[in-house]
Amino acid sequence: MKALGKFNLIWLCFLSAALMSSCSRALLTTPEILTGGINSNSAEEHPTYSSDGRYLAFASDRNSNRDIFLYDLQQRQLVSLPNLNRRNSSQDQPSLSADGQYLAYVSNERGKTDIFVYNRQTQTTELLSANVRGSVSHPTISGDGSKVAFQTSQSGQWQIVIVNRN
């Protein structure tokens, strides 16, 4: 009985040490609030990383309009996105390709929600949901930017659509 008691005591000490070690690691992790234009006094929402970890896209109301911003984590500054954000409309729910060249997003510039892809290299946008009736939301772009999946309510219930851009 004493051997079993000693075993239980050793196991309890081991378990306690493991939990305290795990807890102390969790308590030591502090979130970093970035500078260089990433945060403002407005809501910053829908953050999404490029898979190479260099870029972070997000939506913000900072210009009295819902716009998309891109932050370069290496340079610690916002990246210009000419021709992406439009006046009198909202851009929201960004998704980045692996290298950050392509950005899929939701916009209401045509009077309804649509899915667009912005090419940072050419500074142009491509409309993907022209023939979709109903609402669209939550786009996600493949690593190489060739495919975009999103939700649509076209048939009366939310379904997933995949668009091959090639």
Contacts in CASP RR format, 6 or more apart in sequence:
PFRMAT RR
TARGET T0000
AUTHOR 0000-0000-0000
METHOD contacts of the structure
MODEL  1
MKALGKFNLIWLCFLSAALMSSCSRALLTTPEILTGGINSNSAEEHPTYS
SDGRYLAFASDRNSNRDIFLYDLQQRQLVSLPNLNRRNSSQDQPSLSADG
QYLAYVSNERGKTDIFVYNRQTQTTELLSANVRGSVSHPTISGDGSKVAF
QTSQSGQWQIVIVNRN
33 39 0 8 1.000
34 71 0 8 1.000
34 73 0 8 1.000
34 76 0 8 1.000
35 76 0 8 1.000
36 71 0 8 1.000
36 76 0 8 1.000
36 77 0 8 1.000
36 78 0 8 1.000
37 71 0 8 1.000
37 77 0 8 1.000
37 78 0 8 1.000
38 44 0 8 1.000
38 56 0 8 1.000
38 58 0 8 1.000
38 69 0 8 1.000
38 71 0 8 1.000
38 78 0 8 1.000
40 60 0 8 1.000
40 62 0 8 1.000
41 62 0 8 1.000
42 60 0 8 1.000
42 61 0 8 1.000
42 62 0 8 1.000
43 60 0 8 1.000
43 61 0 8 1.000
44 58 0 8 1.000
44 59 0 8 1.000
44 60 0 8 1.000
44 62 0 8 1.000
45 58 0 8 1.000
45 59 0 8 1.000
45 60 0 8 1.000
46 58 0 8 1.000
46 59 0 8 1.000
46 92 0 8 1.000
46 93 0 8 1.000
46 94 0 8 1.000
47 56 0 8 1.000
47 57 0 8 1.000
47 58 0 8 1.000
48 56 0 8 1.000
48 57 0 8 1.000
48 58 0 8 1.000
48 94 0 8 1.000
48 95 0 8 1.000
48 96 0 8 1.000
49 55 0 8 1.000
49 56 0 8 1.000
49 96 0 8 1.000
50 56 0 8 1.000
50 57 0 8 1.000
50 96 0 8 1.000
50 97 0 8 1.000
50 98 0 8 1.000
50 99 0 8 1.000
50 100 0 8 1.000
51 96 0 8 1.000
51 98 0 8 1.000
51 143 0 8 1.000
52 98 0 8 1.000
52 99 0 8 1.000
52 100 0 8 1.000
53 73 0 8 1.000
54 72 0 8 1.000
54 73 0 8 1.000
54 74 0 8 1.000
54 99 0 8 1.000
54 100 0 8 1.000
55 70 0 8 1.000
55 71 0 8 1.000
55 72 0 8 1.000
55 73 0 8 1.000
55 79 0 8 1.000
55 96 0 8 1.000
55 100 0 8 1.000
56 70 0 8 1.000
56 71 0 8 1.000
56 73 0 8 1.000
57 68 0 8 1.000
57 69 0 8 1.000
57 70 0 8 1.000
57 71 0 8 1.000
57 94 0 8 1.000
57 95 0 8 1.000
57 96 0 8 1.000
57 100 0 8 1.000
57 103 0 8 1.000
58 68 0 8 1.000
58 69 0 8 1.000
58 71 0 8 1.000
58 94 0 8 1.000
59 66 0 8 1.000
59 67 0 8 1.000
59 68 0 8 1.000
59 69 0 8 1.000
59 91 0 8 1.000
59 92 0 8 1.000
59 93 0 8 1.000
59 94 0 8 1.000
60 66 0 8 1.000
60 67 0 8 1.000
60 68 0 8 1.000
60 69 0 8 1.000
61 67 0 8 1.000
62 69 0 8 1.000
63 85 0 8 1.000
65 85 0 8 1.000
65 87 0 8 1.000
65 89 0 8 1.000
65 90 0 8 1.000
66 90 0 8 1.000
66 91 0 8 1.000
66 92 0 8 1.000
67 85 0 8 1.000
67 90 0 8 1.000
67 91 0 8 1.000
68 81 0 8 1.000
68 84 0 8 1.000
68 85 0 8 1.000
68 91 0 8 1.000
68 92 0 8 1.000
68 94 0 8 1.000
68 103 0 8 1.000
68 105 0 8 1.000
69 78 0 8 1.000
69 81 0 8 1.000
70 78 0 8 1.000
70 79 0 8 1.000
70 81 0 8 1.000
70 100 0 8 1.000
70 103 0 8 1.000
70 120 0 8 1.000
71 77 0 8 1.000
71 78 0 8 1.000
71 79 0 8 1.000
72 78 0 8 1.000
72 79 0 8 1.000
79 120 0 8 1.000
81 103 0 8 1.000
81 118 0 8 1.000
81 120 0 8 1.000
82 123 0 8 1.000
83 118 0 8 1.000
83 123 0 8 1.000
83 124 0 8 1.000
83 125 0 8 1.000
84 91 0 8 1.000
84 103 0 8 1.000
84 105 0 8 1.000
84 118 0 8 1.000
84 123 0 8 1.000
84 125 0 8 1.000
85 91 0 8 1.000
86 107 0 8 1.000
86 109 0 8 1.000
88 109 0 8 1.000
89 107 0 8 1.000
89 108 0 8 1.000
89 109 0 8 1.000
89 111 0 8 1.000
90 107 0 8 1.000
90 108 0 8 1.000
91 105 0 8 1.000
91 106 0 8 1.000
91 107 0 8 1.000
92 105 0 8 1.000
92 106 0 8 1.000
92 107 0 8 1.000
93 105 0 8 1.000
93 106 0 8 1.000
93 137 0 8 1.000
93 138 0 8 1.000
93 139 0 8 1.000
94 103 0 8 1.000
94 104 0 8 1.000
94 105 0 8 1.000
95 103 0 8 1.000
95 104 0 8 1.000
95 105 0 8 1.000
95 139 0 8 1.000
95 140 0 8 1.000
95 141 0 8 1.000
95 148 0 8 1.000
96 102 0 8 1.000
96 103 0 8 1.000
96 141 0 8 1.000
97 103 0 8 1.000
97 141 0 8 1.000
97 142 0 8 1.000
97 143 0 8 1.000
97 144 0 8 1.000
97 145 0 8 1.000
98 143 0 8 1.000
98 144 0 8 1.000
98 145 0 8 1.000
99 143 0 8 1.000
100 120 0 8 1.000
101 119 0 8 1.000
101 120 0 8 1.000
101 121 0 8 1.000
101 145 0 8 1.000
102 117 0 8 1.000
102 118 0 8 1.000
102 119 0 8 1.000
102 120 0 8 1.000
102 141 0 8 1.000
102 145 0 8 1.000
103 117 0 8 1.000
103 118 0 8 1.000
103 120 0 8 1.000
103 141 0 8 1.000
104 115 0 8 1.000
104 116 0 8 1.000
104 117 0 8 1.000
104 118 0 8 1.000
104 128 0 8 1.000
104 139 0 8 1.000
104 140 0 8 1.000
104 141 0 8 1.000
104 148 0 8 1.000
104 150 0 8 1.000
105 115 0 8 1.000
105 116 0 8 1.000
105 117 0 8 1.000
105 118 0 8 1.000
105 139 0 8 1.000
106 113 0 8 1.000
106 114 0 8 1.000
106 115 0 8 1.000
106 116 0 8 1.000
106 136 0 8 1.000
106 137 0 8 1.000
106 138 0 8 1.000
106 139 0 8 1.000
107 113 0 8 1.000
107 114 0 8 1.000
107 116 0 8 1.000
108 114 0 8 1.000
110 127 0 8 1.000
112 134 0 8 1.000
112 135 0 8 1.000
113 129 0 8 1.000
113 134 0 8 1.000
113 135 0 8 1.000
113 136 0 8 1.000
113 137 0 8 1.000
114 127 0 8 1.000
114 128 0 8 1.000
114 129 0 8 1.000
114 130 0 8 1.000
114 132 0 8 1.000
114 136 0 8 1.000
115 127 0 8 1.000
115 128 0 8 1.000
115 129 0 8 1.000
115 132 0 8 1.000
115 136 0 8 1.000
115 139 0 8 1.000
115 148 0 8 1.000
115 150 0 8 1.000
115 163 0 8 1.000
116 125 0 8 1.000
116 126 0 8 1.000
116 127 0 8 1.000
116 128 0 8 1.000
117 125 0 8 1.000
117 126 0 8 1.000
117 128 0 8 1.000
117 141 0 8 1.000
117 145 0 8 1.000
117 148 0 8 1.000
117 165 0 8 1.000
118 124 0 8 1.000
118 125 0 8 1.000
119 125 0 8 1.000
119 126 0 8 1.000
126 165 0 8 1.000
128 148 0 8 1.000
128 150 0 8 1.000
128 163 0 8 1.000
128 165 0 8 1.000
129 136 0 8 1.000
129 150 0 8 1.000
129 152 0 8 1.000
129 163 0 8 1.000
132 152 0 8 1.000
132 154 0 8 1.000
132 161 0 8 1.000
133 154 0 8 1.000
134 152 0 8 1.000
134 153 0 8 1.000
134 154 0 8 1.000
135 152 0 8 1.000
135 153 0 8 1.000
136 150 0 8 1.000
136 151 0 8 1.000
136 152 0 8 1.000
136 153 0 8 1.000
136 161 0 8 1.000
137 150 0 8 1.000
137 151 0 8 1.000
138 150 0 8 1.000
138 151 0 8 1.000
139 148 0 8 1.000
139 149 0 8 1.000
139 150 0 8 1.000
140 148 0 8 1.000
140 149 0 8 1.000
140 150 0 8 1.000
141 147 0 8 1.000
141 148 0 8 1.000
142 148 0 8 1.000
145 165 0 8 1.000
146 164 0 8 1.000
146 165 0 8 1.000
146 166 0 8 1.000
147 162 0 8 1.000
147 163 0 8 1.000
147 164 0 8 1.000
147 165 0 8 1.000
148 162 0 8 1.000
148 163 0 8 1.000
148 165 0 8 1.000
149 160 0 8 1.000
149 161 0 8 1.000
149 162 0 8 1.000
149 163 0 8 1.000
150 160 0 8 1.000
150 161 0 8 1.000
150 163 0 8 1.000
151 158 0 8 1.000
151 159 0 8 1.000
151 160 0 8 1.000
151 161 0 8 1.000
152 158 0 8 1.000
152 159 0 8 1.000
152 160 0 8 1.000
152 161 0 8 1.000
153 159 0 8 1.000
154 161 0 8 1.000
END
